Amino acid sequence: MSRVLVVEDEPAIAELISINLRHAGHEVTIAGTADQAQFEIDAVLPDVVVLDWMLPGCSGLQLAKRWRAEKRTAELPIIMLTARADEADKVSGLDAGADDYLTKPFSTQELMARIRAVLRRKAPDALDHVVEVGPLRIDPATRRVGRVIEGELRELKVGPTEFRLLHFFMTHPERVHSRSQLLDRVWGDHVFIEERTVDVHVKRLRESLAPVGCSAMIETVRGAGYRLTASVVAAA
């Protein structure tokens, strides 16, 4: 599951995009103005931005240039969405830093395909693949997680942040990760988030895993951070 920021001042279009993204399992934030988009970017760095060109106050083109010029957002994937279909406009959008450019009216299926392509380029090994560590199984495509018991998956309820945290642990098992590393890899950026946040979500994740006896798989390594291991699993 990925975090997507949709920057679009037309509520109907923003909602259409949001519904399709959420249906595909993504976490979505909508911003209707350039200022709101900047606020969301400052709070938590998304995995990809769908950015409208025409926005109140500041254009999407100006936003893209600003983000590309700053170290923190220089690698942020951006898909420009606009009614401006001239070749010169497309060139301007790509030159401003957009990774892709889609004109209105657009096909939601094509937009979703382009988002998937951008995410694959960013993290080709972390998209949609089912991961199993010991008895735990996580499926990013369907957003299902649970313990396999006698060949069947006993599903668990896991919050969106805990899901991302568990997915990272399970794709990097048996390794110790510091709180700072987890903030970088799971939250996307830790400039505005305290390291104590990691402890809170690890506690919640353990509580989510407790019903199937897997909470002990998340180990605290004193003075270093956290690790997921398959060597400590309670009986089902």
C-alpha positions, 0 to 999 in steps of 0.5 A: 500500500502506498501513500498518494497525495491528490492535488486537485481543486475540482472536488468531483475529479478529486473524489473520482481519483480518490475512490479508485485509489482507495479501491486499489488499496492506497492511502489517499490525501486530497489537497484543493490548493497549493498551500494545502498541498505544501502543508501535506508535503511538509507533514508526511512525504507521500509515495507519489503526487497526482498534481493538477496544473491549474490551482488557486494561488500557485500553479501545479507547474510552480509547485513541481519546480519548487519540490524538485529544487528542494533536497527533501522532495527532489525525488518525489514522483509527480504525475501532472494532470491537466486540461492543457494538451498542447505539446508545448505545455507537456514539455513545460510540465516534464521540464518542471519535473513531472515524471508523467503527464496526463491530459483531461478528460482522462481514463481512470484506468490509464491514470491507475496504470501510470501510478503503478508504473511510477511506483514500480520505478520507485520501489520495484521490489515492494509492490503487490507481492505476497510476503511470508515470514514464518506463519505470517503472511501479508498481501499488499495488493489485497491489504490482507495480513494474518497467520497461516493455520493448517493451510488457511489464513486467519486474518487480522485487523491492522491499521494503515500505518501498522500495515506499512510497518509490518510490510517493511519488517517482513520484507527485511526480516531478521535485521535490526532497524533503528527508529530513525531508519523506520521513520525514513522507510515507513513514514517516508520522511522523519523531519516533522515526526518524533522517533517516539511515534515508532514506539507507539505504532510498534506497540499497536502492531504487537497488539494486532498480532497478539490474537494469533500468537505472533506479537513476540515476532517483533523484538526490541533490540535494546539500544538499537531498535526493532527486528522481526524474527520467525524464531519466536512464535507462540502455538496457534 
